[in-house]
Amino acid sequence: MPDTILQVNQEMLETKLDKLVSEKVEQMLNAMPTICVNMEMQ
């Protein structure tokens, strides 16, 4: 088995995770009016 050492930069991880979460929340919020309009039309 190879000896592999994994190093994680905490600041970089938090920054990328924050960005990913922000983008996903923004996508969901932007989709909500569309969902509401589609539900009202039914």
C-alpha positions, -999 to 999 in steps of 0.1 A, spaced: 0 0 0 15 34 -9 22 59 18 0 88 7 -2 120 28 -32 142 22 -29 178 32 -60 201 33 -57 239 34 -85 248 59 -89 284 46 -91 273 9 -116 245 18 -138 269 37 -137 295 9 -146 269 -18 -173 254 4 -188 288 12 -189 296 -25 -205 263 -34 -232 267 -8 -239 303 -18 -242 293 -54 -266 265 -47 -288 286 -24 -289 313 -51 -299 288 -77 -327 275 -54 -340 309 -46 -340 319 -83 -360 288 -92 -386 294 -65 -406 321 -84 -408 298 -114 -420 269 -92 -447 292 -75 -459 305 -109 -462 270 -123 -481 258 -92 -506 287 -96 -512 279 -132 -524 243 -124 
